[in-house]
Amino acid sequence: MGKTFNHSHYELRFQSLYNPGRGYSFPCDAGGHVDLDGLSDRERNSYLYARALIGRELSMPAVQLSDR
């Protein structure tokens, strides 16, 4: 009997501390690891920017199932 794999997609979300519903999200695995090599230059720059703003403008990131 073959194995069934769950192909769920996850994203790492950085929510704005000041503007509800705003923030950044990036594709990741279930552990929250983002494949930087798989991101475009613009996405990679946004990811690094979001990480730098944790606690100032953005919340700690959370892993969530992607709705995409």
N, C-alpha and C positions, 0 to 999 in steps of 0.2 A: 504494500500500500504506500502511495507517495505521500510526502510531507507537504503540508500547506503552510505557506509563509504569509505573514501579515505584512503587506506593503504599505503601511501607514506612512504618511509624510509628516514631519515635524518642522517647527520653526522656532527660532529663538527670538523672543519679543522683548524689546526695550520700550517701555511705556513712558510717555512724557509725565513729569511730575506736576506740570502746570497746565497742560492742555489735554483733558481727558479725550481718549480716542485717537490721540496722535502718538507717533513714535516710529520705531524702526523694527523690521522683522527680516530674518535671514534664514534660509534653509539650513537644517541641521539634522543630526541623528537623534535617537531617543535620549542620549546622554548629554545633549546640548553642544556637541562638537560641530563647529562650522568648518567646512572644507574651503579654506581660503584660496586654494588653487582652482577651485571650481567656480569662484566668483569672478565677475568682470572687474576691471580696474575701478569703475565707479562704485560697484557694490562693496568691494574690499575697502575702499576709502571710507565709505559710509559706515561699514562695520567697525573699523578702527576708531572713527569719530564717535560713534555711539558708545563704545567701550570707554573712551576718554571722558565722556559726559556722565557716567554713572555717579549718582549722588548729587550732581549739580543741576542737571536738566532732565536726566532719565533715571528710571528705577533700575534695580538689579534685574538682569534678564531672566525670563521664565521660558521653559520649554513647553510648548503647546502643540496639540495636533493642528496641522495646517488645514485651512478651509479652502485651499486652492486645489 
